[in-house]
Structures are given as structure tokens and as C-alpha cells.
Amino acid sequence: MSASVIIFYIIAVFILGAALFAVTTRKIFRSSIWLLFSLLGVAALYFWLQVEFIAAVQIAIYVGGIVVLIIFSVFLTQQSGKEMPKTPVRRKIASLLAVLCGFALTALIVYRYNFQPTSKPFAWSVNRIGTEMLNTGTGGFALPFEVVSMLLLAALVGCIVIAMRTPAQPAKKGVEIEHSKLSSFSSSTIEKEKPVITEEGGVL
Amino acid sequence: MSSVPISHILILSTALFFIGLYGLFTRRNMITMLMAIELILNSVNINFVVFNKYLYPEKLDGIFFTLFIIAIAAAEAAVAIAIIINLYRSHKSIDVEEATEMKW
């Protein structure tokens, strides 16, 4: 039982515990913070596996990008101190049963399949990753790289189009409320303005 | 390092996958469902890196798959949050049970 084995099990418990809290806590802001810790634990696992490049990418994109995005959307759409409604017990039991059966089956298959790890060292380097990613020959990843860049562009444009407020939205429930609020607001301001005009008229 | 068997790391990623699936089943809030999907994608990434490192150490395919999955997950999260914010603007709620207008 060497130190690295103990470190692996500590990381494993950390990841699973944080993930479990992230999916079970009823305050949405706490849930996103637990998700942050779970993703940091996964980054620590990549460090333990000695693929530091993936760990850096994980921290930069997941922890620095996606979780911040999720926390922003929580602040925009929720009262973060409020608790979410309780899950019905029937749904909880049914999903727990389904998940446990799936986990048991998969873990059994993984456990009984005899993986034979090779003793060769894992020879990755950022240099090699860059060369192979932009290589157009056999085994190169230039085409998926371009496809992903197109996907990112499409996602960027799509996000702007979806989140942009259209000037003339069809009347829906929430929009109607907004309109009625707006109209009442504007009418009240007009009513407030009216006496000013008459006063001015009176002055004139 | 070599004293931890591969199956233990794979069982860790399996457990992470099914925790994410449990969150996806029980939550009805769109943001928390998105968080559960992120957990599932992370477990898949762990699997790719572990298979690449221990079974095919002379290749780099698992690392490339992980990088592409992370890029697609970022794009997916951005689009999903744009949709969620738009839905919140029109319905004042991001509960999936209340967004039933496209159901039929």
C-alpha cells in the first residue's frame, strides 16, 4: 500500500462524495459549488494519472468556464437561497433502483473482464498532441479539429440568436404579464404627467 | 501507481456516471439536469484517458477524444444555458414539467 494508492482512493472518495452532494442537495447554488469540487477532483485524478495537459484543460474549461456559466445562469434565473421542491419518494426509489441495477451490472462486467495493462510507458507530450492534431495524413486529427471549430462557431452564433430578445414576441403568459405591467406603468406615468401639463397650461 | 488495478479506476468512473444519471432522473430543474450531464461527460473522459494510458500507451486517440468531448461539452453548455434563459424569460420558470407547449 504505497502513497500513490492511498492518494487515488482519497481522490476517488472526494469525487464521488462531491458528485453525490451535487445531485442530492436541494439548494441550487450549493449544488453548483459541489459540482465545482467534483470537477476539481477529476482534474486531480488526471494529475494522478500523469496527463497534466488534460488536467490543465479540465481546470481551464470546466472549472473556469462551464461552472462559472452555470453559476451565472443560477443567479439570472433562481432565488439561490430558496430550496427546490422535494423529489417525490416514488420517483426517488424508482430511479435509485434503476441506477443501482445499472451500476451493479456494469461494475460486475468491468470487474470480471481481465484487463491486461501493458508495461510500456505512456509517451505523450504537448508537442506530439499538437503535431498529430494538425496532421492531415493517416492518423491525423485535422478534419475533426476543423469540424469542432465549425461547431464552436455555430454554437457561438446560435447562443447569440437564441438569447437575443426579439422585439415583437408572440403573446405568451409571461410576456402578457410583462405587457400588462408595462402598459399600467406607462399609463400611470402618463397620468402623472398630465397634471404637469395642465399646470403648465394653467401657468401659460 | 501500477498497484491500483484498472478495474478500480473504471468502477470509479462507472459510479460517477450513475450518480450523474441519478441526478438526471430525480431533478426537474433544467440547470441541475445540465450539471448531471456534465458529471456523465466527465466520467466518460476518465474512461478514455485510462484506456489510452494503460492499454494503448503508444497512441494518443483517447486524449484526442477527451479534448473533443470537452470542447463539445462547452458548446453544449453554452447553448443549453441560452435556451434556459430564453425559456425563463417567456415562462418565468425553468422546471421541465411546466414547459409543455411543444409536447404534442
Chai-1 contact restraints between the chains, C-beta under 6 A:
chainA,res_idxA,chainB,res_idxB,connection_type,confidence,min_distance_angstrom,max_distance_angstrom,comment,restraint_id
A,S4,B,M1,contact,1.0,0.0,6.0,A-B,restraint_1
A,V5,B,S3,contact,1.0,0.0,6.0,A-B,restraint_2
A,V5,B,V4,contact,1.0,0.0,6.0,A-B,restraint_3
A,F8,B,V4,contact,1.0,0.0,6.0,A-B,restraint_4
A,A12,B,L12,contact,1.0,0.0,6.0,A-B,restraint_5
A,L16,B,A15,contact,1.0,0.0,6.0,A-B,restraint_6
A,A19,B,L16,contact,1.0,0.0,6.0,A-B,restraint_7
A,A19,B,I19,contact,1.0,0.0,6.0,A-B,restraint_8
A,A19,B,L39,contact,1.0,0.0,6.0,A-B,restraint_9
A,L20,B,I19,contact,1.0,0.0,6.0,A-B,restraint_10
A,V23,B,I19,contact,1.0,0.0,6.0,A-B,restraint_11
A,V23,B,Y22,contact,1.0,0.0,6.0,A-B,restraint_12
A,V23,B,G23,contact,1.0,0.0,6.0,A-B,restraint_13
A,V23,B,A36,contact,1.0,0.0,6.0,A-B,restraint_14
A,S31,B,T32,contact,1.0,0.0,6.0,A-B,restraint_15
A,L35,B,M35,contact,1.0,0.0,6.0,A-B,restraint_16
A,V42,B,N42,contact,1.0,0.0,6.0,A-B,restraint_17
A,L49,B,K53,contact,1.0,0.0,6.0,A-B,restraint_18
A,V51,B,V49,contact,1.0,0.0,6.0,A-B,restraint_19
A,I54,B,T66,contact,1.0,0.0,6.0,A-B,restraint_20
A,V57,B,I70,contact,1.0,0.0,6.0,A-B,restraint_21
A,I61,B,I70,contact,1.0,0.0,6.0,A-B,restraint_22
A,I61,B,A74,contact,1.0,0.0,6.0,A-B,restraint_23
A,I66,B,A77,contact,1.0,0.0,6.0,A-B,restraint_24
A,L69,B,A77,contact,1.0,0.0,6.0,A-B,restraint_25
A,L69,B,I81,contact,1.0,0.0,6.0,A-B,restraint_26
A,S73,B,I31,contact,1.0,0.0,6.0,A-B,restraint_27
A,S73,B,I81,contact,1.0,0.0,6.0,A-B,restraint_28
A,V74,B,I31,contact,1.0,0.0,6.0,A-B,restraint_29
A,T77,B,Y88,contact,1.0,0.0,6.0,A-B,restraint_30
A,T77,B,I94,contact,1.0,0.0,6.0,A-B,restraint_31
A,M84,B,N29,contact,1.0,0.0,6.0,A-B,restraint_32
A,T87,B,T26,contact,1.0,0.0,6.0,A-B,restraint_33
A,K92,B,T26,contact,1.0,0.0,6.0,A-B,restraint_34
A,S95,B,Y22,contact,1.0,0.0,6.0,A-B,restraint_35
A,S95,B,F25,contact,1.0,0.0,6.0,A-B,restraint_36
A,S95,B,T26,contact,1.0,0.0,6.0,A-B,restraint_37
A,V99,B,F18,contact,1.0,0.0,6.0,A-B,restraint_38
A,V99,B,L21,contact,1.0,0.0,6.0,A-B,restraint_39
A,V99,B,Y22,contact,1.0,0.0,6.0,A-B,restraint_40
A,G102,B,F18,contact,1.0,0.0,6.0,A-B,restraint_41
A,F103,B,F18,contact,1.0,0.0,6.0,A-B,restraint_42
A,T106,B,T14,contact,1.0,0.0,6.0,A-B,restraint_43
A,A107,B,I11,contact,1.0,0.0,6.0,A-B,restraint_44
A,A107,B,T14,contact,1.0,0.0,6.0,A-B,restraint_45
A,V110,B,S7,contact,1.0,0.0,6.0,A-B,restraint_46
A,V110,B,L10,contact,1.0,0.0,6.0,A-B,restraint_47
A,V110,B,I11,contact,1.0,0.0,6.0,A-B,restraint_48
A,Y111,B,S7,contact,1.0,0.0,6.0,A-B,restraint_49
A,F115,B,I6,contact,1.0,0.0,6.0,A-B,restraint_50
A,P117,B,I6,contact,1.0,0.0,6.0,A-B,restraint_51
A,P117,B,Y54,contact,1.0,0.0,6.0,A-B,restraint_52
A,K120,B,P57,contact,1.0,0.0,6.0,A-B,restraint_53
A,F122,B,K53,contact,1.0,0.0,6.0,A-B,restraint_54
A,F122,B,P57,contact,1.0,0.0,6.0,A-B,restraint_55
A,E132,B,L60,contact,1.0,0.0,6.0,A-B,restraint_56
A,F141,B,F64,contact,1.0,0.0,6.0,A-B,restraint_57
A,V148,B,F68,contact,1.0,0.0,6.0,A-B,restraint_58
A,V148,B,A71,contact,1.0,0.0,6.0,A-B,restraint_59
A,L151,B,A75,contact,1.0,0.0,6.0,A-B,restraint_60
A,L152,B,A75,contact,1.0,0.0,6.0,A-B,restraint_61
A,A155,B,A75,contact,1.0,0.0,6.0,A-B,restraint_62
A,A155,B,A78,contact,1.0,0.0,6.0,A-B,restraint_63
A,A155,B,V79,contact,1.0,0.0,6.0,A-B,restraint_64
A,G158,B,V79,contact,1.0,0.0,6.0,A-B,restraint_65
A,C159,B,A78,contact,1.0,0.0,6.0,A-B,restraint_66
A,C159,B,V79,contact,1.0,0.0,6.0,A-B,restraint_67
A,C159,B,A82,contact,1.0,0.0,6.0,A-B,restraint_68
A,I162,B,A82,contact,1.0,0.0,6.0,A-B,restraint_69
A,I162,B,I83,contact,1.0,0.0,6.0,A-B,restraint_70
A,I162,B,N86,contact,1.0,0.0,6.0,A-B,restraint_71
A,A163,B,A82,contact,1.0,0.0,6.0,A-B,restraint_72
A,A163,B,I85,contact,1.0,0.0,6.0,A-B,restraint_73
A,A163,B,N86,contact,1.0,0.0,6.0,A-B,restraint_74
A,K172,B,S90,contact,1.0,0.0,6.0,A-B,restraint_75
A,G174,B,S90,contact,1.0,0.0,6.0,A-B,restraint_76
A,G174,B,H91,contact,1.0,0.0,6.0,A-B,restraint_77
A,G174,B,K92,contact,1.0,0.0,6.0,A-B,restraint_78
